[in-house]
Amino acid sequence: KFKRILSMKKLFLLPLLLFSLISMGYGFTDYYVNAATGNDANDGLTTGTAKLTIQAAINTASATDVVHVAAGTYNEHLTISKALTVVGDDEATVIIDAGAGSGYGIDISADDVTLQYFTLVGDVTNSAARYGVKPSGVDNFTAEHLTVKEWYRTGVDLNGVTNSYLTDIDSRDNLGFGVSTIDGVNIEFNNMTTVNNAWGDYNVGTWGRYYPVGTSGIVFSGTNSIDSFIQIEMGDYNGGTPIPPAGAALITYSTNILDGADVTLQLSDVGYSLHGTQDDAPNQIRINFFTNESDALTAGASAPSFGHFIADRYVRDLSDDSFIVGNDGVNPMSIQTAIDAASAGDVIHVKAGTFTENITVDKKLSIIGAGSGASDATNSVLKKSTNTAVVSLTGSGSSAVDPLLFQDVRIEPVNVIGIDIGAGLSVSYVKLDNVFIVGTNETNDTEAERGLNVNATANLDNLEIVDSAFDNLTYGWYFFNSSATPTTATNISVTNTSFSSNDAKGIYVEKLSDATFESCTIHNNGINTGFWNATWNGGFDINLKYGTFQNLVFTDCIVTDNGLGVKEGAGIMIKARDDGSYAGNPASLDIVTITGGEVTGNERGLRFGEPGKNNATPTNVEVHSVKISGNVQTYGGVDGSAYGGVVNHSQSVVDATGNWWGDPTGPYDPKTLPSTPDYNNPLGTGDAVTPLVEYDPWCNTMDCDVLVPVELTTFAAYSGAEGVVLEWSTATETENLGFFIYRSDTEDGEYVRISDDMIDGAGSAADEHSYSFVDVDVVAGNTYFYQLADVNYNGELTFHGPISAEVQSTTDVAANEIPDDFSLAQNYPNPFNPGTTISFALPEVSQVKLAVYSTSGQLVKVLVNGQLAAGTHQFGWYAKNAAGMKVPSGLYFYR
């Protein structure tokens, strides 16, 4: 650590140590000073011949001597220009009153000076005597057990001091700082007390004018009492010459001494720091350290009257290095300044209040506010400063579990975009958690108020939105696409989020793939019927252009009162543009799944395809367990396209079975037969449907849940020692009583039930279950075909399969003689819809993994992963991935 001179009290108690020191060249002479009995004419060598003034003893003494000061009051300034120790009898009873006259209280210009056990008093009204203890350009300065108070500026002011130690100093009631060190190197402050100092407790800075050594090795240790703050002041303080050497104006800090920072602080002393530039010329960076968050935020709000800070301010929590942006309602700090100062991975906490600024987030950050409500007293509200997007996203997260995060924030765009992903950008892994983007219902034709905007030439991948809102805007979302350079918006997950009361549409997107909307509210959108393009007002308008799109999933969403009173309004519109001007680069969409929730009171409920267009897609559209009702025309004209609960303009059949249509009689379907599907329901009084909508069976009560009780993941058959072994697994089960097994001698023949008793199911279960059955009534050499039937609580059967197995002889199975080699057969049927069977042979008991992959090599589904007996095995795949979602039509590999 630092070299320091032993106190005299310790020397008196250790005569052997004193002798040792003298023999090493540390010999010294003691001089004595006594304000009551002394005389400067005395030699000062004994207490009986003490000097009257301290300065007289200092002048008489030689380097390394010790000046002892007796109790009393000494009205004088001291100048020390040699290596001395000045020690008082007691800190409380030795008073050096240097408040009168001019100059420093104690002016020190020599190395190896020690001050101990006295009180130094100034006069706060005397500007001529500015500083208490003033060492300048010295090395190895020591101060112990001093009280320094009532100085016009700083109590202890170190300038160009190196390798020094200050302990048990009480500096208080000064009009400057308690303690300041400018251009100091290797200085330790231990057990310090600083109270009621006008400028703050400590100042650590660079000046460079007189001692251009920079600042480093400043350490706070022990137990320090911080009354207000510690300040770090970086830069060429007053533009003087010579300037500090390169880099010397920069001061690093840490709370861990092992980091080797220029200044080492203690979390036991300070917990928060305030950052910003100052209004002095030239501008420089100040950092103030406070014991608690409240003091730091209050100081920041008081800028620039506090500490010369100007607008670009923020607070940091030293315990976790997070950023804090405060707002007192009058003088808010800057979110952008914190963003600019932060590094990737940092957290920025935004306090309650209104922040009027446009921000750009260019790195992976977590920006966490106080709430998303309307009141800025308890919520964090962001508004524009200029007529550009309130938030511009140019950075990305690292992964789905480590995203760029916005949380608990409200954005209020007025005639601008809320969150924008600009031209040419590719942004990924973003999460919005409890983010409300709420507009003004501007009711004009500028289309400017867009909650989330993705530029035509921008790509967005892996966006997660939970518990959020996109309300009262022109568009909740607006994703544009480019015919010249098509872009994508993929892997989007939206949960428990509102898209409500938007002038034109809840969302309008021209690119969207692999997107899920769960428990979302899509309500009262398209309310500005005077909008220039109001013909197409509605809830969601998924108007895909220029590319191949897939997997749009809506689960338990509430779609109500959208697109009312306009010609082509609807709750949800899904189409892929593929003719006319789009024929050169047509869009296609495969797999749309809508389950649960309700679609009620819209101009139209669900519409697939564009009226009057080619509409080769979407394909594989399923709508199940949805409450569909009250979707009837309110438009006053007679020129609108077909109306109803489900309207299909595409070329593919929409599977809308198992829904509630508003009445037990089912949907109204007056179409002429034959048609597709080849049935109608002209007496149905529920919502209407168009041709190419499969709706039978329907739910005859509103409490219609899931149509298919079992989600089958595997169904396999193989020859075993006792017969044909059937094994199957379910991902989920809903109201499943159990299973029956059916068998046939040919694939297309009659299937007869062979299981006498029902194999019990799991009822309603969200986790995986596995089952098996052995068909013992078999003949070796024959091939049998099997179907599995699950039975729901209403006694209705749903069949799966068929699959087949060739029976080996018991001897062959037991001897592991057949088959002779490992083999993997071609799946059958191929092509297939909806399922296919994969067969393989094992000459011995083996650990087997059978999996399906996409053409890009991505794992789609593991069909089996475990030990299997010797024999021929078959496993079925039903074109679903590991999550139970249907995969797009295409080419797949298995191995």
VENUR-V504783 format. One record per helix or strand of 2 or more residues. SS is the DSSP state (A for helix, B for strand). FROM is the first residue (numbers start at 0). LEN is the number of residues. If there is no record, write none. Layout:
SS FROM LEN
SS FROM LEN
This chain:
A 7 6
A 14 9
B 29 4
A 46 3
A 53 7
B 65 4
B 71 3
B 77 3
B 84 4
B 93 4
B 105 3
B 113 8
B 132 4
B 141 8
B 155 4
B 161 11
B 176 6
B 184 6
B 192 3
B 199 6
B 215 6
B 224 2
B 229 5
B 252 2
A 256 3
B 262 2
B 271 7
B 284 6
A 292 9
B 308 9
B 321 4
A 334 7
B 346 4
B 352 4
B 358 3
B 365 3
B 379 4
B 390 3
B 403 8
B 416 5
B 425 13
B 449 5
B 458 8
B 468 3
B 474 5
B 488 7
B 497 3
B 504 5
B 512 6
B 520 3
A 533 3
B 537 7
B 546 9
B 557 3
B 569 7
A 579 6
B 586 9
B 597 3
B 605 3
B 618 6
B 626 3
B 645 3
B 653 2
B 666 3
B 685 4
B 692 2
B 709 10
B 723 21
B 751 2
B 758 7
B 768 7
B 782 10
B 796 10
A 809 6
B 822 2
B 835 7
B 845 9
B 858 10
B 870 7
B 891 3
